[in-house]
């Protein structure tokens, strides 16, 4: 118990706050829903959404105009106790690691982006589905909530910082490279959520992956520059070798369109900006490699400390 309390006290500020809100909002929603579940059986979809105790936290396309703050709180609500426990583990482990690497301000901005932007995009996608299908039920039965998008973003963040790091679990019985986590998660999670009938989470997984990559690749400020244009973090590197030629052509097309629309800066402009600010063009990739090495060392130390704490508690 003492080791657990020490672990909690050692968590960074933003991680503590986000985890606390996530636990409080989720437990409140789960408990209140359980208390009135019998009253919801015979109600229509819109009626259920109107009396659902979670309506003040959970994001639904049909109620977002009434409760606009759910665009923010939606990511902090889990309606399943198993997913809640997994989410707390993810926030306290991966989230705390990312906050230590990026700083509290950088991590908080990252969390805002990967929570709100995928939520808005998912709402738009569901409204389009409603326009195609013509059934208003989808606007009230579909919940856009939970950490599905955030976990996707975490895998992208780890890929940027420690792509070649090998995680070993159960004393080395299970091991995997961080570089492969994004692909596995974005493949397995949508299948799982589809089987559970959770359309909102299916959208969040995939949208969260793409939009977190866009943010980290082109917009997140790192020192004097924005984004990470290194070859090791190119979009194509997230995919297996046999599909990379197709992905490369598709991503190049989208990138060129984005540059023409001035949504992102062209690579040439990015390099020129770095060259002017750093005084050395080769510094770009070298600095990215240095940050990855430092992040890998920090992750190694963090895992060793966690193992020591677990051993001490036993």
Order of alpha helices (4+ residues) and beta strands (2+ residues): alpha-alpha-alpha-alpha-alpha-alpha-alpha-alpha-beta-beta-alpha-alpha-beta-beta-alpha-alpha-alpha
